[in-house]
Amino acid sequence: MKKRLTVLVLAFAMIFTMVALTACGGGGGDSSSDSAAEEAFTFKHGYDKDFPPYSYIGDDGQTTGFDVELAQAVCELNGWNYEGVAINWDAKDAELESGSIDCIWSGFTKSPDREPKFAWSDPYSVNTIKIMVLDGSDIKSSADLAGKKVGVQGSTSAQEMLETPNAEGGAEDLMKTFASFEKYDTYTVAVNDLKAGAIDAIAIDVTTGDYQMTKVDGLAYLDEDVCQEVYAIGFRTDDTDLRDQVNAALKTLAENGKMDEIGQKYPEIYENLSMINN
């Protein structure tokens, strides 16, 4: 009986030892990889999901666009996890300050009014604000906008510049001639209203306008420009270390050809990409 009991005790001890060793050996690698995954920085990219060709929902239902692909390339280069965060453009400043996103990167204009509010990356694209009308419209110049309904996407640089006094580099004098200045959630909706005759013209940045023209027939620009601008990435003012890391990555991507490769997918803005076409 004693011998039998001793054998049972030894058997249980061996089983316990094997289980313990298996748990330690098998779990060690997983724990290490889990720890590494937890340590990897997650870059939260704040973007407008309806601002083509910089950031938008593609035909396959996935978020894409030049800014989205470039942000993903920055994360891959730096060994970061990428997290895209679609935001309400009107609430972009609040989203950034709350920490919901790490940057505003979606055709974001570095304007005189915005400049002190953010830590800015180096500009990566140049742009122009223009007036879009229907092809064949009786509106031939900015003077013909007097008494007309003009649309714009809310909280964009086009709205900002048309509400900024001319003495400060804006075009407020032109805006004051409009019968109304209609604000839209997206340019897609504004273009639909232009086609339907609900408005007479749209103030729009040319790169976004060019994209709209590839999707919608019968659109044209006035010859005159409203103003010139540059696109850059806006970070919290105290987040200069992150800004500098992104700047360094952008420089590398411009030098190694990756930015050019991404830009070639978006011919409507390719010539405006200042980091590879200067």
N, C-alpha and C positions, 0 to 999 in steps of 0.2 A: 504493500500500500504506500509506504514511504517512497519507494523507488518510483512508483507510478506518479506520485504527486510531484516528485523532483523533476521528472521528465516534462510534466505539464508546465511547471514553472519556467523551466529552461526554454520550452517551446514558445511560451508567451513572451518571454524576454527577447528572444530572437526576432519574433514578429514585430514587437514594439520598436526594436532597434532599426529594422529594415524600413519600417514606415517613417520613422524619424529621419533616417538618412535620405529617403526618397523625397520627403517634404522639403528638407533643407537643400538637397541638390537640385530638385526640379524647380523649387520656388525662387532660388537665388537669381537665376537668369531673368525671370519674369520681373522680379522686384527691381532689378537693375534697370531693365528696359522701361518699366513703368516710371521709375524715378527720372530717367533721362527724358521721357516724354513730358513729364510734369515740369521739368526744368526748362524745356524749350519755350522761347518767347512766342506768344500768339499776337500777331500784328492784326489789329482790327481796323480794316479799311472802310471808311465811311463814304458812301457814294449814292448818287441819284440813279435810280434804276430805270429812268426814262430820259437819258441824256446821250443819245447816240451821236457819234460813234465812240464816245469815251466810256460810257457805262450804260448798259441796257440789257433787256431780256431778249435773247436770240430766238430764232425760229424753233429751236429745240427745247425752249423753256428754261435754258441755263443762262445765268448772268455772264455777260461777255463785254467786250469793248477794249479800246486801247489802254485806258487807265487801269482797268481790271487786270488785263494780261501783264501789264508792266508792274503792277503791285505784286502780282503772284511771282513774277521773275525776281523781284527784289527779295521777297521772302525766301525763295529757293536759294538764291545766292548767299543770303545771310544765315541760312539754316533755321529760319523761323517758320512757325505754323501760320498759314494765311486764314483769316476769317473775314469774309465780306459781310458788311452790315449796310443794308439798304435803309436810307434815312429819308424823312420828310425834309426837303430842301429848306423849307422855311424854318425848320428847327435845328439846322446843322450846327449853329454855334452852341446851343444848349446841349446837344448830343456830345459834342467834343468836350465841353467843360465838365459834363457829368461822368466822363470816362467810358461812356458806351462805345466810343470809337477813339482811335489813336490819331486820326488825321481826317481832313476833308480833302478828298482826291477824286475829283469828278468834273474836269473842265472848270476848275476854280480860278477865277480871275484875281490876280494880285493888283488891287486897285488902291489909290491913295487913301480912301476911307478905311479899307480893310487892313492896310499894311501894319499899323501898330497893334492890331488885335491878335496877330498870329506870329508864330515863328515859321518863316517861309523857307521852303526848299528853293533850290535854283530853278528858274523858269525852264520849262521843257518844251513849250509850244507858244507860238505867237498867234494872234487872232485879230479879227476885225468885226466890229458891230455894224450891221447893215440893215436896210429896210427891205423886207420881202413883200412882194405884191403878186397878184395873179398876172400871168403872161397876157399882154394885151390890155392891161388896166389903163385907165386914163390918168393914173398917177405916174408921172414921168420924172419928177424931182421932189426933193424934200419940201419945196414950196407948195406942192400940190397936196400935201398932207393936212393942210389947214382945213379944219372942219370935218376931218375923217376920224373913224374909229380905228385905233391902233392897238394891237395886242402884244403881250410880252409874257414870258414865263416869270412868275413871281420870284423875288429874291435872287435874281440873276444880275450879272453886271450890266446887261442891257437896260434893265429897269433902273438900276442904280445910276448909270451914266445919264439917262434921260431925266432923272430927277435931281441931278447935281447941277448947280449954277455953272453957266458957261465960263465964268471967271475962274472957276476951280477945275477947269478941264472937262466939264460935263456938257450936256446938250439940253439943258432945261428950257432954253428959249424955244427950241423946236417942239418939245413936248407940250408947251403951253398953247401951241396952235392947234393941237388935236381937239376934236369934239369930245373924245374920251380916251383914256389909257387903260385898257382892260387887262387885268392880271389873270393868268392861267396857271394851273398846277403843273402842266407840262407843255412843251412846244408841240407835241403830237396833237393835243386837243386844240391848240391855237391854230395849227395848220388846217385841221378839219373845219374849224369855224371860218377860216379865210376862204376855203373852197366852197363853203355853204353860203357865203355872203354875209355872215353875221358881223364880220369886221372887214376893214378895207386894206389893212397892212399889218405886218408884224416886225417888231424890232428884235433881231436875232443875231447871234454870233455866226460868222460865215461858215465855220467848220460844221456846226450843227445844221445850219441851213443847207449846206451842200449835201449832207447825209439825207435830209428830208427830201431834197430834190431827186435823189436816186430812188426814192420810194413813192413819190407823188408827182404826177405830171402837171404841167401848167403853172409852175412857179418861176418867179424871176426876181432879180434884185434891182434896186435903183443904182445908178452909177456911183452916186456919192456914198462915202463912208460916214458913219456916225462918229466912230472913234476907233483907236487901236488899243490892244490890250495884250497881256501875257498870262499864260496859265502856269500855276505852280501848286505845290501841296501845302496846305495849312495845318500846322501843329499847334498845340498849346504853347503859350509863350515861354513856359518853364521847361519845355520838352526839347531843348536844343540838342541834347545827346542823341535822341532818337532821330531828329531831323538830320543831324550830321551823318549818322549811319546810313540813312536813306539816300542822302546826297552822294555819299561815297559809292553806294551800290549803283545809283543811276549813272555816275561817271563810268564805272566799270562796264555796265551794260551798253553804254554808248560806244565804248572803245572796243568791246569784244564782238560787236555786231548783233547782239541779241535785241537791242532796242530797234535797230534797223529791220530785223526780221519780223518783229511784231508790227512795226509801222507799215510795212509793205502790205499787211492784210487790210489796211484802212487807207486806200489811195486818196480818199476825199480830204484827209488831213495830213498826208505824208509830207508834203512840201512845207507845212507849217511847223514841223517838229524841229525846234531850234537846236537841240542838243546833237542832232545828226546832220543838219542842213545849214550850218552856219558858215 
